[in-house]
Amino acid sequence: MLLLLIIAGFQTSSAALSFFIYLIRKYPRVQKKTEIKLKNNENNQNLTMVRLYWLIYLDAIINEVLRFTSPSIGTNRKLMADYHLP
């Protein structure tokens, strides 16, 4: 998912990263858990694409930020009818 952010373009990427920073600062518990996951680094390895792939919590946060806020114009969703969860 992180690679998708990098490839998608700089404006949408910068908007998504801005939303990410804003929202992670808004929820300190999530920020702390993310820091712990990132610092849980065996043998002080550098962050590689393979290691980023296995950071499932970070991927979930990025997906939630993209779901919650739209980084590009014109992708707003509007509910056309009432929906009730079963």
C-alpha positions in Angstrom: 0.0 0.0 0.0 2.8 2.4 0.8 4.3 1.8 -2.6 0.9 2.7 -4.2 1.1 6.0 -2.3 4.5 6.7 -3.8 3.6 5.7 -7.3 0.2 7.4 -7.4 1.5 10.9 -7.8 2.9 13.6 -5.6 -0.2 15.7 -5.0 -2.4 12.8 -3.9 0.6 11.4 -1.9 1.2 14.7 -0.1 -2.5 15.0 0.7 -2.6 11.5 2.0 0.5 11.9 4.1 -0.9 15.2 5.5 -4.1 13.5 6.5 -2.1 10.6 7.9 0.0 12.9 10.1 -3.0 14.9 11.2 -5.0 11.8 12.1 -2.2 9.9 13.8 -1.5 13.0 15.9 -5.2 13.2 16.8 -5.1 9.7 18.2 -2.1 9.3 20.4 -2.8 5.7 21.3 -2.6 4.8 17.6 0.6 6.8 17.2 2.2 5.1 20.2 1.3 1.6 18.9 2.7 2.5 15.5 5.9 3.8 17.0 6.2 0.5 18.9 5.7 -1.5 15.8 8.2 0.5 13.8 10.8 0.4 16.7 10.3 -3.4 17.1 13.3 -3.9 14.8 15.3 -7.1 15.1 19.0 -6.5 14.8 18.5 -2.8 14.0 17.6 -3.6 10.4 16.8 -0.8 8.0 13.3 -0.4 6.8 13.1 -2.2 3.4 10.2 -2.9 1.1 10.1 -6.4 2.4 9.9 -5.2 6.0 7.3 -2.6 5.2 5.2 -5.3 3.6 5.0 -7.1 6.9 4.0 -4.0 8.9 0.3 -5.0 8.8 -0.7 -2.4 11.4 0.8 0.4 9.5 -0.9 -0.8 6.3 -4.2 -0.9 8.1 -3.7 2.7 9.3 -2.9 3.9 5.8 -6.0 2.1 4.4 -8.1 3.7 7.1 -6.8 7.1 6.3 -7.5 6.7 2.6 -11.0 5.4 3.4 -11.7 8.2 5.9 -10.3 11.1 3.8 -10.1 11.3 0.0 -6.7 12.6 -1.2 -8.0 13.4 -4.6 -10.8 15.6 -5.9 -13.9 13.9 -7.2 -13.9 10.7 -5.3 -16.4 11.7 -2.7 -19.0 9.0 -2.1 -22.6 9.8 -1.4 -25.1 7.3 0.0 -28.1 7.3 -2.3 -30.4 5.4 0.1 -30.6 4.5 3.7 -28.6 1.4 4.6 -29.1 -0.6 7.8 -26.6 -3.1 8.9 -28.0 -6.6 9.2 
